[in-house]
Amino acid sequence: MLLNDFMPEFHFSERHQAKTTASPHEIFRAITTMDLSESSMVKFLYFLRRMPRTSMTLSGMNKIGFKIIGTTKDKELVIGLIGRFWKPIPEMVDVPTEQFVKFKEKGYAKVALNYFIEETAQGNILSTETRIYCTSVSSRVAFSLYWVMIRPFSGLIRRAMLKGILKGAGQYAT
């Protein structure tokens, strides 16, 4: 799994999955074309966090700091983000993809999240896992407080993403 290459060690994580009969190709296409603006709940959560509506697609997410850092066609897509998310106005750090793993500046959190397609005899499983690594004790404390508040909402967004991706692939989550 590419996610392990980009973030083998982490302090926080969250994972969600859904089964589907959609093909890996259909699922991967839907991942790259997802649009979260179809979810009123996600729109509301983005509004609360003051995130622009244009950030509800993969290309929009890229504009606010989420970078695609790895892909395996029809199997996995990994997105990375570095910043101080706990600040009232989050501070993002823009680093080249090849510097993501090496970034160690104290006071930040690194996020790696993936979409992973697992083929099974009973159908396919689409999962998303989010991992967070804090670069210092102070950032770990700050992120811990932030995580307690946002984790339930992060989970709602991740489940909405899975539902939207599978709908885009012509299937519904089971």
N, C-alpha and C positions, 0 to 999 in steps of 0.2 A: 504494500500500500504506500503510495507516494506521501501521504500525510506523515507517515513515520519518518521519512527522509527529511521533511521540513521541520517537524517538531516531535522528536523522539521523547523529549522530557517536557512535562507541563505541570502546572499547579492546579489548573481548573479544567474541567471538560464537561461536555454535554453531547449526548448522542440520541438520534431519532431515526426511525426506519419505517418503511412501508413496503408491502409486497405488491407485485404487479405482474400482469401478463404481457406488458409492453416489451418490445425488444430493446436490447441495450442501445442500439442506434437511435431509436425513437426517444428513449429516455435522455440520452446525451444531448440530442438536438434540443429537447425541451429545456434542459438545464441551461444551455447557452442562449436560449431565447426567452427565458422566463420573465414575466412582468408581474411584480407583486402588487401593482396598483389595482389589480382586479379584486384584491382582498380589502374590504372596508376596515377590518380589524388591523391589518398591517398599515394601512394609510393612517389610521388614528394613532398607532404606536409611533410611526415615523414623525407625525405631527408633534406628539408630545416630546420627542427627543430633538425636535427642530431639525430633522434631516430633510433635505429637499426631495420633493416628489420625483424629481428626475433620477434619484438614486435607487429607484425600485426595479431597475433592470441591471443586468450584468455590466453593460457599458456605463450606465449611470453610477453604479457602485464603484467602478474604476475611477471615476472623476472625483470621488470623495475619499479616495485612499485605498480601497479594496483592490488588490492587484492579483491577477491570475499568476500564480507562481509555479504551477505544474499541471500537466495534463497527460493522460493516457487515453487516447481516443476510444470512445464508447465504453470507458471503464471508470475513469476518475478525473475530477477537476478539483484543484486545490487553490484556495484564495488566501492571501496573506494581508495583514494589516498591522501596523505598528503605531502606537500612540499612547496618550494619556486620556483614556475614555471617560474617566471619572470626573474630569474637569467640567464645570458648567458649559463651557464651549470647548469640546474635545480638541486636543492638539494631536494632529497626525504627523507622522514622519514618512516622507517619501524616499524610499531606498530602491535602488535597482534590484530586480528579482534575484540576481546572483548574490546580493548582499544580505538577503533576508535571514538566512540561517546564521550568518556571522554577526549580525547586529547584537551588541551587548551593552550599549550605553545605558547607564544606570538611570532608574526613574521611569521606565516605560514598561508597557505590556505588549507582547507580540501575540497576535491571534492567527491561527491557521485553521481554516475550516475546509471541509471537503464534501463532495458529493461522490459517493462510491456505488457502483453497480455490481452486484454479486449475482451471478447466474447460478440457479439451483434447479434440481429436477422438478420442483414444484412451481417454478416460475422465477421471477427475478426479484431481488430486494434492492431498493434504493435507500441508501442511508446517508445521513449527514452527521458529521462529528465536528464539534468546535473545540479547539484546544487553546489554552492561554498559558503563556509563560511570562512571568514577571522578572525583570532584569535586576531587581534589587529588593531588599526587605521592605523599604518604604513603598515601592510601587505595589508590592504584594499586599501590604496592609490596605492601601488605598483601593486597589482593585477588589479586595475581599469585601469591603463595605459596598462598593458599587455592584458587585456580583450578587450580593444578597438581595438588592433592590431590583435588578434587571433580569435575573435568571429566569423567573417565571415568564416574563414577556419575551425573552430571547427564545424560550421553548415554544411559545405560541407562534412566533415568527418562523422558526424552523419547521414546525409542523405545517404551517400555511405554505411554506416554500415547497415541501414535499407534495402536498395536495395539488398545488398549482403546476408543478413539474409533471406529475402524473396525468393531470387533466390535459396539459399541453401534449403529452405523449399519447393521448387518446384513451387513457385508462383512469381508473379511480383507485385510490388507496384501499387496501383491504386490511 
